[in-house]
């Protein structure tokens, strides 16, 4: 397979409504082989175990063999050779008191309301579920809302899936209304990759529905500057213009964005489309995704390359989600080097050492 750039012939030269784009998604190796030079047997074998879906829009972003968009969307032999990772390393199932709801932290829950995604990411943290018989229906949603209503300590609901934006407008509105009617729910967050993978789904009508239920926050998910273009910018603009704060949770992926300059460009481009870089995630220890994992040292070096070299607003947290359901913890470069004679020894972003006077501990507060 060559590394030369090749022309992608899109399924449709102009993208119409999101339903039509999604219905034309590529789900088999035979379909994909019409557009990309793949090994049909390998892709078929992998997709049998971990299903594939690449919609025409996201397919059109691919520019060459094994480029960052290709790696995120096209099945790879290494997925079925992964013997080190676990299907559910974050113990989501153990922390699910009712189906499709994860209660890990005291004051918030993650509520899965969809079993569909616009594109099946090959590194997905829920690879065990997405594209498979993962049941989300009116009964599971009703059970989740009843649980949230009874748990008075829950003040923050994170709506996830699958992708919540693949619900029809009226179905999403119904869920949001039911949640907003619960007195102790203060914040509703939505996690969606749609602004990146199917931006045509984000319409003025959808934004109008969302703004009725403020405070609404959205975290989306871009991993490479190639994913940011006029289509995705328009989608984010529609949401931002509706008063919705936008954040981005980027996953650090080998062969996609494990590069200082790429990550810096990505963070800057996100700010240009009014999306605040929120997290860079260390890739989870999910079975079938081990080939995407980088070292922690690489992540720390990327954080060092961002701090001081781009706007503070463009510097996310570097996070690890602990196995066994331990939750997220930040990993930060060590800027504090110690203390000496009542002064803090600090290293700045250029590696220069400074001292900073400490408060006199004997002074009354």
Buried (B, 14 or more C-beta within 10 A) or exposed (E): EEEEEBEBEEBEEEBEEBEEBBEBBBBEBEBBBEBBEBBEEBBBBBBEEBBBBBBBBBBBBBBBBEBBBBBBBBBBEBBBEBEEBBEBBBBBEEBBEBBBBBBBBEEBBBBBBBBBBBBBBBBBBBBBBBBEEBEBEEEBBEBBBEBBBEBEEBBBBBBBBBBBBBBEBEBBBBBBEBBBEBEEBEBBBBBBBBBBBBBBBBBEEBBEBBBEBEEBBBBBBBBBBBBBBEBBBBBBBBBBEBEBBBBBBBBBBBBBBBBBEBBBBBBBBBBEBBBBBBBBBBBBBBBBBBBBBBEEEBBBBBBBBBBEEBEEEBBBBBBBBBBEBEEBEEBEBEBEEEEEEEEBBBBEEEEEEEBEEEEEEEEEE
